[in-house]
């Protein structure tokens, strides 16, 4: 029986060598931030790994607090 539905291969490559997976993205956002009157005031990003919140979009590239923790170990 023929159908019109497309089948997708969910095992698509990530571009990483076999057996290696990129680390999960731990920074989410932008999230809306509101002032005390409930008005949109700013957007912020949050590192889900350590909880750091920042309005600096550079957090999407890497979390500097997590990087500092790894260097101390």
N, C-alpha and C positions, 0 to 999 in steps of 0.2 A: 504494500500500500504506500503510495507516494504522499508526502506531505510538503507543505511550503515552509516548514519551520527550518531555520538554520541551526546547525550544530556547531558549537564552538569548542575548541580544545582549551580547557581551563589551565592546562599545564604550560602555558606560554612562557618562554624564557625571559629572565629578568636582565639578561646581559651580563650576569656574573658567571664566572667559570663553574663548571659542574661541581655540585657538592657545596658550593658557597652561596649563601643568601645574603642580600644586603641587610643591615640592621634595621629593625622596625623604626619607622618614623615616630619620634616621641614628642614632637612639638605640634600642637594644634592651634588653630586660629586662622584668621583673626576672629576674636570674640568681641561683641559690643560691650562697652563699658558705659555706665550711666552716672549722671551726677545725682545729688540728693533730691532733685525735683523730678527724677525719672526721665530726663532728657538724654538722648545719646550724646556722649561727651568725647569718647575716644574708642579706639580698637586696641586690643592687646593680644599677645600670644602667650601660650602656656606650655611649659615642658612637663609632660605627664610623668616623666621619670623622677624629677626632683621637686616639682611644684613651682619653679620659678615663673613669675609672670612679668612681662615687659611689654612696653609699647614699641620697642625697637624691633623692626622687622628682621634684623640680622639674626634674631633668635631662630628663625626658620632654617638658617644654614647650619647652625650648631648651637648647643647650649653651653655657654661658657662656665656655668657652675658645675655641670657634669664633667666637662673637660678638666676642671681644676681637681675634682674628686679622683679622676683616673690618674692624674699626674702624681698625686700624693700617695697613691697605693703602691 
